[in-house]
Amino acid sequence: MKSKRLTKQLVGILLLSFILTLSSLPLAAQDNGNKPKAHWGITAGVNGYNAHTLNLSDDRGRWGGHLGVKLEKPLSTSPNHWYLDGEAKLLLLRTHEQGVYYFNDFLSEHTTIHNYASDTKMDAYYLHIPIHAGYKWTFNDRFALFVDAGPYVAMGLFGKTKYTESINGGASTESSYDTFKHHLNRNLEWGVGMKLGVELYKHYQLGVSYDYGISRIHYAQHAYDRNANLTFFISYMF
């Protein structure tokens, strides 16, 4: 218990350090006597696959996504430059698991093998905060290419898990985070991510991002699950 509490405190300290670094980093890199300016923006995205697995052949079709704000801070006024990027967004991850199980009926006159199917759908909402460092190549006033990467922290907010099985058609619903806390005593997770995209007319950003959870979020069938989230995003920078 103490180690888990210490881990959470360390993650909080690291997150605070990243935010303070992003907001107070001196804009010392100057070209032609000008200081680079930070830009605010809004961002949205969609993901449409099981967030907790890397196996892209699994059942798909449950769309999730995010909506939030971002801050981009160039470290130079040069057309090609390094930058820091931070976001705070409401993130929805959705999973869908189906299984068929077999068991022996030893109580009947003749031993028979029965099977039943289960269906589990989980919706989980997070406050997702990534802090990235990246590089931008500017080709002209209409087109630029960028790539960035860095850590993230995500705090579980709310969500529901619905379980249905075929023996008697029964169904149950519970909080997704009650499940997390039951196994791990927390609803905080962290990991690393990266983005690749293009910027159009210095305002519109389009691209793809991928986040992989380092921390485990759920214990099931003697194996820990991690979030793995592929997102297509669009942002508008002011």
Summary of the structure (lengths in Angstrom):
residues: 238
radius of gyration: 22.2
end to end distance: 44.8
largest distance: 91.1
contacts: 697
relative contact order: 0.17
helix: 13%
strand: 59%
